[in-house]
């Protein structure tokens, strides 16, 4: 996973946490849900990148 991807995902995760916190503080369920969704999206992107990296490692192992 590239550094840019890690930073983008971390930014999305932090922004989502902020939205969730503001939503909880203001009793705005829509904003809370949006924040949780943004965090989940970042987690899914991380998992996809990790799977792609693992697949690349497997391909490299077979080239040897």
MONORJO-V168665 format. One record per backbone hydrogen bond with DSSP energy under -0.5 kcal/mol. CO is the residue of the C=O (numbers start at 1). NH is the residue of the N-H. If there is no record, write none. Layout:
BEGIN
co: <CO & CO>
nh: <NH & NH>
END
This chain:
BEGIN
co: <2 & 3 & 4 & 5 & 6 & 7 & 8 & 9 & 10 & 11 & 12 & 13 & 14 & 15 & 16 & 17 & 18 & 19 & 20 & 21 & 22 & 23 & 23 & 27 & 28 & 29 & 30 & 31 & 32 & 33 & 34 & 35 & 36 & 37 & 38 & 39 & 40 & 41 & 42 & 43 & 44 & 45 & 46 & 47 & 48 & 49 & 50 & 51 & 52 & 53 & 54 & 55 & 56 & 57 & 58 & 59 & 60 & 61>
nh: <6 & 7 & 8 & 9 & 10 & 11 & 12 & 13 & 14 & 15 & 16 & 17 & 18 & 19 & 20 & 21 & 22 & 23 & 24 & 25 & 26 & 27 & 28 & 29 & 32 & 33 & 34 & 35 & 36 & 37 & 38 & 39 & 40 & 41 & 42 & 43 & 44 & 45 & 46 & 47 & 48 & 49 & 50 & 51 & 52 & 53 & 54 & 55 & 56 & 57 & 58 & 59 & 60 & 61 & 62 & 63 & 64 & 64>
END
